[in-house]
Amino acid sequence: MSVERVYIVDDDPDVRQATSFLVATAGYATVALEGAEALLTAISAETAGCLVLDVRLPGMDGLQLQRELRRRGVRLPIVFITGHGDIPMAVEAISEGALDFLEKPFGAETLLRRIAEALERDRQRREQQRSAAALEARLAQLTPREHQVMEGILAGKLNKVIGYELGMSTRTVEVHRARLLDKLGARNASELVRMVLTGEGQVP
């Protein structure tokens, strides 16, 4: 499992050091970096945690970096900080998925509160990914017939209708139904529908 970290990216060494000290003192593992290229080298789509990004970075700025991270499949929550913010930039950052946009000087408690929210959002994201992966693995265990029966169940069809369409007895449909529910860890058809449509299987 990836270690949860707060990545702080700011080209001002004093701000970077002060922010890193504040976050570390609050008990978070921190990584302080000076620019976009350093961050892109340090993280991947599997990285856990959140980002605290200065929007005014040399080279690739914070908003460009946000788009590049998305292109690479990195979904870490972002808290933007800036000393030169304006409304259009804030609107763009939030519309692109940033958690917040804080202007310097920001209060320590405000930043820490946003970081806590960002980390919780990332934990939920990773839990959903694990859940979806578990469901996908279970779906892969189904036989072709079980897949066909499942499609009938998802369409709201009765066992006898599924049997008629697939050329099998109602009893055979019931056997396939029981087996696929067991493989997917669903207690009944309603739970099966919820799991498949939301992609939220139980993590073993």
LUMTI-736204 format. One record per residue (C-alpha): residue in three letters; x negated, y negated, z negated. Coordinates in steps of 0.1 Angstrom, whole numbers. Example, Ala and Ser with C-alpha at 12.3 -4.5 7.8 and 13.67 -1.06 7.14 Angstrom:
BEGIN
<site><residu>ALA</residu><c1>-123</c1><c2>45</c2><c3>-78</c3></site>
<site><residu>SER</residu><c1>-137</c1><c2>11</c2><c3>-71</c3></site>
This chain:
BEGIN
<site><residu>MET</residu><c1>0</c1><c2>0</c2><c3>0</c3></site>
<site><residu>SER</residu><c1>-13</c1><c2>-35</c2><c3>9</c3></site>
<site><residu>VAL</residu><c1>-24</c1><c2>-58</c2><c3>-19</c3></site>
<site><residu>GLU</residu><c1>-2</c1><c2>-88</c2><c3>-22</c3></site>
<site><residu>ARG</residu><c1>-21</c1><c2>-120</c2><c3>-17</c3></site>
<site><residu>VAL</residu><c1>-15</c1><c2>-157</c2><c3>-13</c3></site>
<site><residu>TYR</residu><c1>-35</c1><c2>-171</c2><c3>17</c3></site>
<site><residu>ILE</residu><c1>-43</c1><c2>-207</c2><c3>14</c3></site>
<site><residu>VAL</residu><c1>-54</c1><c2>-225</c2><c3>46</c3></site>
<site><residu>ASP</residu><c1>-66</c1><c2>-261</c2><c3>44</c3></site>
<site><residu>ASP</residu><c1>-96</c1><c2>-278</c2><c3>61</c3></site>
<site><residu>ASP</residu><c1>-101</c1><c2>-301</c2><c3>31</c3></site>
<site><residu>PRO</residu><c1>-124</c1><c2>-282</c2><c3>8</c3></site>
<site><residu>ASP</residu><c1>-113</c1><c2>-302</c2><c3>-23</c3></site>
<site><residu>VAL</residu><c1>-76</c1><c2>-295</c2><c3>-17</c3></site>
<site><residu>ARG</residu><c1>-83</c1><c2>-259</c2><c3>-8</c3></site>
<site><residu>GLN</residu><c1>-103</c1><c2>-253</c2><c3>-40</c3></site>
<site><residu>ALA</residu><c1>-78</c1><c2>-271</c2><c3>-62</c3></site>
<site><residu>THR</residu><c1>-48</c1><c2>-252</c2><c3>-47</c3></site>
<site><residu>SER</residu><c1>-66</c1><c2>-219</c2><c3>-49</c3></site>
<site><residu>PHE</residu><c1>-75</c1><c2>-225</c2><c3>-85</c3></site>
<site><residu>LEU</residu><c1>-39</c1><c2>-234</c2><c3>-93</c3></site>
<site><residu>VAL</residu><c1>-24</c1><c2>-204</c2><c3>-76</c3></site>
<site><residu>ALA</residu><c1>-51</c1><c2>-180</c2><c3>-91</c3></site>
<site><residu>THR</residu><c1>-44</c1><c2>-194</c2><c3>-126</c3></site>
<site><residu>ALA</residu><c1>-8</c1><c2>-185</c2><c3>-122</c3></site>
<site><residu>GLY</residu><c1>-18</c1><c2>-149</c2><c3>-118</c3></site>
<site><residu>TYR</residu><c1>-18</c1><c2>-145</c2><c3>-80</c3></site>
<site><residu>ALA</residu><c1>-46</c1><c2>-129</c2><c3>-59</c3></site>
<site><residu>THR</residu><c1>-57</c1><c2>-157</c2><c3>-36</c3></site>
<site><residu>VAL</residu><c1>-77</c1><c2>-160</c2><c3>-4</c3></site>
<site><residu>ALA</residu><c1>-88</c1><c2>-195</c2><c3>6</c3></site>
<site><residu>LEU</residu><c1>-96</c1><c2>-202</c2><c3>42</c3></site>
<site><residu>GLU</residu><c1>-105</c1><c2>-234</c2><c3>62</c3></site>
<site><residu>GLY</residu><c1>-88</c1><c2>-228</c2><c3>95</c3></site>
<site><residu>ALA</residu><c1>-65</c1><c2>-209</c2><c3>118</c3></site>
<site><residu>GLU</residu><c1>-92</c1><c2>-186</c2><c3>133</c3></site>
<site><residu>ALA</residu><c1>-103</c1><c2>-175</c2><c3>98</c3></site>
<site><residu>LEU</residu><c1>-68</c1><c2>-166</c2><c3>89</c3></site>
<site><residu>LEU</residu><c1>-61</c1><c2>-147</c2><c3>121</c3></site>
<site><residu>THR</residu><c1>-92</c1><c2>-127</c2><c3>114</c3></site>
<site><residu>ALA</residu><c1>-82</c1><c2>-119</c2><c3>79</c3></site>
<site><residu>ILE</residu><c1>-46</c1><c2>-108</c2><c3>83</c3></site>
<site><residu>SER</residu><c1>-25</c1><c2>-84</c2><c3>104</c3></site>
<site><residu>ALA</residu><c1>11</c1><c2>-73</c2><c3>107</c3></site>
<site><residu>GLU</residu><c1>6</c1><c2>-50</c2><c3>77</c3></site>
<site><residu>THR</residu><c1>-6</c1><c2>-78</c2><c3>54</c3></site>
<site><residu>ALA</residu><c1>14</c1><c2>-84</c2><c3>23</c3></site>
<site><residu>GLY</residu><c1>19</c1><c2>-117</c2><c3>6</c3></site>
<site><residu>CYS</residu><c1>25</c1><c2>-153</c2><c3>18</c3></site>
<site><residu>LEU</residu><c1>8</c1><c2>-182</c2><c3>34</c3></site>
<site><residu>VAL</residu><c1>3</c1><c2>-218</c2><c3>22</c3></site>
<site><residu>LEU</residu><c1>-7</c1><c2>-237</c2><c3>53</c3></site>
<site><residu>ASP</residu><c1>-18</c1><c2>-272</c2><c3>59</c3></site>
<site><residu>VAL</residu><c1>0</c1><c2>-284</c2><c3>90</c3></site>
<site><residu>ARG</residu><c1>-29</c1><c2>-306</c2><c3>101</c3></site>
<site><residu>LEU</residu><c1>-56</c1><c2>-280</c2><c3>109</c3></site>
<site><residu>PRO</residu><c1>-86</c1><c2>-286</c2><c3>133</c3></site>
<site><residu>GLY</residu><c1>-82</c1><c2>-268</c2><c3>166</c3></site>
<site><residu>MET</residu><c1>-50</c1><c2>-248</c2><c3>163</c3></site>
<site><residu>ASP</residu><c1>-26</c1><c2>-268</c2><c3>140</c3></site>
<site><residu>GLY</residu><c1>-3</c1><c2>-252</c2><c3>115</c3></site>
<site><residu>LEU</residu><c1>28</c1><c2>-251</c2><c3>138</c3></site>
<site><residu>GLN</residu><c1>8</c1><c2>-236</c2><c3>166</c3></site>
<site><residu>LEU</residu><c1>-6</c1><c2>-211</c2><c3>141</c3></site>
<site><residu>GLN</residu><c1>29</c1><c2>-202</c2><c3>130</c3></site>
<site><residu>ARG</residu><c1>39</c1><c2>-194</c2><c3>166</c3></site>
<site><residu>GLU</residu><c1>7</c1><c2>-173</c2><c3>171</c3></site>
<site><residu>LEU</residu><c1>14</c1><c2>-153</c2><c3>140</c3></site>
<site><residu>ARG</residu><c1>49</c1><c2>-145</c2><c3>152</c3></site>
<site><residu>ARG</residu><c1>35</c1><c2>-135</c2><c3>186</c3></site>
<site><residu>ARG</residu><c1>12</c1><c2>-111</c2><c3>167</c3></site>
<site><residu>GLY</residu><c1>40</c1><c2>-96</c2><c3>147</c3></site>
<site><residu>VAL</residu><c1>28</c1><c2>-112</c2><c3>114</c3></site>
<site><residu>ARG</residu><c1>60</c1><c2>-120</c2><c3>94</c3></site>
<site><residu>LEU</residu><c1>45</c1><c2>-135</c2><c3>62</c3></site>
<site><residu>PRO</residu><c1>66</c1><c2>-162</c2><c3>47</c3></site>
<site><residu>ILE</residu><c1>50</c1><c2>-197</c2><c3>51</c3></site>
<site><residu>VAL</residu><c1>50</c1><c2>-227</c2><c3>28</c3></site>
<site><residu>PHE</residu><c1>36</c1><c2>-257</c2><c3>48</c3></site>
<site><residu>ILE</residu><c1>18</c1><c2>-285</c2><c3>30</c3></site>
<site><residu>THR</residu><c1>7</c1><c2>-318</c2><c3>46</c3></site>
<site><residu>GLY</residu><c1>-3</c1><c2>-353</c2><c3>38</c3></site>
<site><residu>HIS</residu><c1>10</c1><c2>-367</c2><c3>70</c3></site>
<site><residu>GLY</residu><c1>44</c1><c2>-350</c2><c3>74</c3></site>
<site><residu>ASP</residu><c1>73</c1><c2>-364</c2><c3>92</c3></site>
<site><residu>ILE</residu><c1>109</c1><c2>-352</c2><c3>97</c3></site>
<site><residu>PRO</residu><c1>105</c1><c2>-337</c2><c3>132</c3></site>
<site><residu>MET</residu><c1>76</c1><c2>-316</c2><c3>121</c3></site>
<site><residu>ALA</residu><c1>95</c1><c2>-304</c2><c3>90</c3></site>
<site><residu>VAL</residu><c1>125</c1><c2>-296</c2><c3>111</c3></site>
<site><residu>GLU</residu><c1>104</c1><c2>-276</c2><c3>136</c3></site>
<site><residu>ALA</residu><c1>86</c1><c2>-257</c2><c3>108</c3></site>
<site><residu>ILE</residu><c1>118</c1><c2>-247</c2><c3>91</c3></site>
<site><residu>SER</residu><c1>135</c1><c2>-238</c2><c3>123</c3></site>
<site><residu>GLU</residu><c1>106</c1><c2>-215</c2><c3>132</c3></site>
<site><residu>GLY</residu><c1>111</c1><c2>-197</c2><c3>99</c3></site>
<site><residu>ALA</residu><c1>90</c1><c2>-215</c2><c3>73</c3></site>
<site><residu>LEU</residu><c1>102</c1><c2>-213</c2><c3>37</c3></site>
<site><residu>ASP</residu><c1>95</c1><c2>-249</c2><c3>29</c3></site>
<site><residu>PHE</residu><c1>75</c1><c2>-281</c2><c3>39</c3></site>
<site><residu>LEU</residu><c1>58</c1><c2>-299</c2><c3>10</c3></site>
<site><residu>GLU</residu><c1>42</c1><c2>-333</c2><c3>13</c3></site>
<site><residu>LYS</residu><c1>10</c1><c2>-340</c2><c3>-6</c3></site>
<site><residu>PRO</residu><c1>7</c1><c2>-348</c2><c3>-34</c3></site>
<site><residu>PHE</residu><c1>31</c1><c2>-320</c2><c3>-44</c3></site>
<site><residu>GLY</residu><c1>39</c1><c2>-309</c2><c3>-79</c3></site>
<site><residu>ALA</residu><c1>22</c1><c2>-278</c2><c3>-92</c3></site>
<site><residu>GLU</residu><c1>54</c1><c2>-262</c2><c3>-104</c3></site>
<site><residu>THR</residu><c1>71</c1><c2>-269</c2><c3>-70</c3></site>
<site><residu>LEU</residu><c1>44</c1><c2>-251</c2><c3>-51</c3></site>
<site><residu>LEU</residu><c1>43</c1><c2>-222</c2><c3>-75</c3></site>
<site><residu>ARG</residu><c1>81</c1><c2>-219</c2><c3>-74</c3></site>
<site><residu>ARG</residu><c1>80</c1><c2>-218</c2><c3>-36</c3></site>
<site><residu>ILE</residu><c1>52</c1><c2>-192</c2><c3>-36</c3></site>
<site><residu>ALA</residu><c1>72</c1><c2>-170</c2><c3>-60</c3></site>
<site><residu>GLU</residu><c1>102</c1><c2>-173</c2><c3>-36</c3></site>
<site><residu>ALA</residu><c1>79</c1><c2>-165</c2><c3>-6</c3></site>
<site><residu>LEU</residu><c1>64</c1><c2>-134</c2><c3>-22</c3></site>
<site><residu>GLU</residu><c1>99</c1><c2>-121</c2><c3>-32</c3></site>
<site><residu>ARG</residu><c1>110</c1><c2>-126</c2><c3>4</c3></site>
<site><residu>ASP</residu><c1>80</c1><c2>-107</c2><c3>17</c3></site>
<site><residu>ARG</residu><c1>87</c1><c2>-78</c2><c3>-8</c3></site>
<site><residu>GLN</residu><c1>122</c1><c2>-76</c2><c3>5</c3></site>
<site><residu>ARG</residu><c1>110</c1><c2>-76</c2><c3>41</c3></site>
<site><residu>ARG</residu><c1>85</c1><c2>-48</c2><c3>34</c3></site>
<site><residu>GLU</residu><c1>111</c1><c2>-28</c2><c3>16</c3></site>
<site><residu>GLN</residu><c1>134</c1><c2>-31</c2><c3>46</c3></site>
<site><residu>GLN</residu><c1>106</c1><c2>-19</c2><c3>69</c3></site>
<site><residu>ARG</residu><c1>99</c1><c2>11</c2><c3>47</c3></site>
<site><residu>SER</residu><c1>136</c1><c2>19</c2><c3>46</c3></site>
<site><residu>ALA</residu><c1>140</c1><c2>16</c2><c3>84</c3></site>
<site><residu>ALA</residu><c1>109</c1><c2>38</c2><c3>89</c3></site>
<site><residu>ALA</residu><c1>123</c1><c2>65</c2><c3>66</c3></site>
<site><residu>LEU</residu><c1>156</c1><c2>65</c2><c3>84</c3></site>
<site><residu>GLU</residu><c1>139</c1><c2>67</c2><c3>118</c3></site>
<site><residu>ALA</residu><c1>118</c1><c2>97</c2><c3>106</c3></site>
<site><residu>ARG</residu><c1>150</c1><c2>114</c2><c3>94</c3></site>
<site><residu>LEU</residu><c1>168</c1><c2>107</c2><c3>127</c3></site>
<site><residu>ALA</residu><c1>139</c1><c2>124</c2><c3>145</c3></site>
<site><residu>GLN</residu><c1>147</c1><c2>156</c2><c3>126</c3></site>
<site><residu>LEU</residu><c1>182</c1><c2>159</c2><c3>141</c3></site>
<site><residu>THR</residu><c1>188</c1><c2>184</c2><c3>169</c3></site>
<site><residu>PRO</residu><c1>203</c1><c2>172</c2><c3>202</c3></site>
<site><residu>ARG</residu><c1>237</c1><c2>187</c2><c3>191</c3></site>
<site><residu>GLU</residu><c1>235</c1><c2>169</c2><c3>157</c3></site>
<site><residu>HIS</residu><c1>228</c1><c2>137</c2><c3>176</c3></site>
<site><residu>GLN</residu><c1>258</c1><c2>142</c2><c3>197</c3></site>
<site><residu>VAL</residu><c1>280</c1><c2>149</c2><c3>167</c3></site>
<site><residu>MET</residu><c1>266</c1><c2>119</c2><c3>149</c3></site>
<site><residu>GLU</residu><c1>275</c1><c2>97</c2><c3>179</c3></site>
<site><residu>GLY</residu><c1>310</c1><c2>110</c2><c3>177</c3></site>
<site><residu>ILE</residu><c1>312</c1><c2>102</c2><c3>139</c3></site>
<site><residu>LEU</residu><c1>298</c1><c2>67</c2><c3>145</c3></site>
<site><residu>ALA</residu><c1>325</c1><c2>62</c2><c3>171</c3></site>
<site><residu>GLY</residu><c1>351</c1><c2>71</c2><c3>145</c3></site>
<site><residu>LYS</residu><c1>362</c1><c2>103</c2><c3>162</c3></site>
<site><residu>LEU</residu><c1>378</c1><c2>132</c2><c3>143</c3></site>
<site><residu>ASN</residu><c1>360</c1><c2>165</c2><c3>141</c3></site>
<site><residu>LYS</residu><c1>385</c1><c2>182</c2><c3>165</c3></site>
<site><residu>VAL</residu><c1>380</c1><c2>154</c2><c3>191</c3></site>
<site><residu>ILE</residu><c1>343</c1><c2>157</c2><c3>188</c3></site>
<site><residu>GLY</residu><c1>346</c1><c2>195</c2><c3>192</c3></site>
<site><residu>TYR</residu><c1>368</c1><c2>191</c2><c3>223</c3></site>
<site><residu>GLU</residu><c1>345</c1><c2>167</c2><c3>240</c3></site>
<site><residu>LEU</residu><c1>314</c1><c2>188</c2><c3>232</c3></site>
<site><residu>GLY</residu><c1>330</c1><c2>221</c2><c3>240</c3></site>
<site><residu>MET</residu><c1>326</c1><c2>236</c2><c3>205</c3></site>
<site><residu>SER</residu><c1>350</c1><c2>246</c2><c3>177</c3></site>
<site><residu>THR</residu><c1>360</c1><c2>223</c2><c3>149</c3></site>
<site><residu>ARG</residu><c1>342</c1><c2>246</c2><c3>125</c3></site>
<site><residu>THR</residu><c1>310</c1><c2>243</c2><c3>145</c3></site>
<site><residu>VAL</residu><c1>313</c1><c2>205</c2><c3>144</c3></site>
<site><residu>GLU</residu><c1>317</c1><c2>207</c2><c3>106</c3></site>
<site><residu>VAL</residu><c1>285</c1><c2>227</c2><c3>103</c3></site>
<site><residu>HIS</residu><c1>266</c1><c2>202</c2><c3>124</c3></site>
<site><residu>ARG</residu><c1>281</c1><c2>174</c2><c3>105</c3></site>
<site><residu>ALA</residu><c1>271</c1><c2>188</c2><c3>71</c3></site>
<site><residu>ARG</residu><c1>235</c1><c2>195</c2><c3>84</c3></site>
<site><residu>LEU</residu><c1>230</c1><c2>160</c2><c3>98</c3></site>
<site><residu>LEU</residu><c1>244</c1><c2>143</c2><c3>67</c3></site>
<site><residu>ASP</residu><c1>220</c1><c2>164</c2><c3>46</c3></site>
<site><residu>LYS</residu><c1>190</c1><c2>155</c2><c3>68</c3></site>
<site><residu>LEU</residu><c1>198</c1><c2>118</c2><c3>67</c3></site>
<site><residu>GLY</residu><c1>206</c1><c2>118</c2><c3>29</c3></site>
<site><residu>ALA</residu><c1>241</c1><c2>105</c2><c3>35</c3></site>
<site><residu>ARG</residu><c1>269</c1><c2>116</c2><c3>11</c3></site>
<site><residu>ASN</residu><c1>297</c1><c2>111</c2><c3>36</c3></site>
<site><residu>ALA</residu><c1>305</c1><c2>96</c2><c3>70</c3></site>
<site><residu>SER</residu><c1>310</c1><c2>61</c2><c3>57</c3></site>
<site><residu>GLU</residu><c1>275</c1><c2>61</c2><c3>42</c3></site>
<site><residu>LEU</residu><c1>261</c1><c2>75</c2><c3>74</c3></site>
<site><residu>VAL</residu><c1>277</c1><c2>47</c2><c3>94</c3></site>
<site><residu>ARG</residu><c1>263</c1><c2>21</c2><c3>70</c3></site>
<site><residu>MET</residu><c1>228</c1><c2>36</c2><c3>71</c3></site>
<site><residu>VAL</residu><c1>226</c1><c2>39</c2><c3>109</c3></site>
<site><residu>LEU</residu><c1>242</c1><c2>5</c2><c3>117</c3></site>
<site><residu>THR</residu><c1>221</c1><c2>-14</c2><c3>92</c3></site>
<site><residu>GLY</residu><c1>189</c1><c2>7</c2><c3>96</c3></site>
<site><residu>GLU</residu><c1>187</c1><c2>10</c2><c3>58</c3></site>
<site><residu>GLY</residu><c1>180</c1><c2>46</c2><c3>49</c3></site>
<site><residu>GLN</residu><c1>168</c1><c2>55</c2><c3>15</c3></site>
<site><residu>VAL</residu><c1>131</c1><c2>57</c2><c3>10</c3></site>
<site><residu>PRO</residu><c1>119</c1><c2>91</c2><c3>-2</c3></site>
